[in-house]
Amino acid sequence: MGISLTAEDVADSILRIAESRSSLIPRGPHYPVGWQSTAFMAVADLVPWWILRQINRVTSGH
């Protein structure tokens, strides 16, 4: 899978979150940065933990 983010991607996300109105209402400690983490977070909301663990194991090469 690999990491395909740049420092600018992360900085842009931090700035967007900090400046958004929704940042006044906490939604949790995790914010996705990039399409891969956004997709994994969406899948994590839909599947049981044991399936998610298998997905993570296969995609990470372990």
C-alpha positions, 0 to 999 in steps of 0.5 A: 500500500505505501504512504503517498502523502506529502508534508503539504497534504498533511498541512493542508488537512490540518489547516482545513480542520482548524479553520472549519466551523465544525472543528468547534464541535469535536468529532473524535481524534481521527481525521483522514488525510488522503484518499486511502485513509478516507476509504479505510475509515469509511469501510471501518464504519461498515464492517465488523472489526474482525473483517477490518483486521483481515483487510488491514493484514492483507493490504499491509502485507502481513 
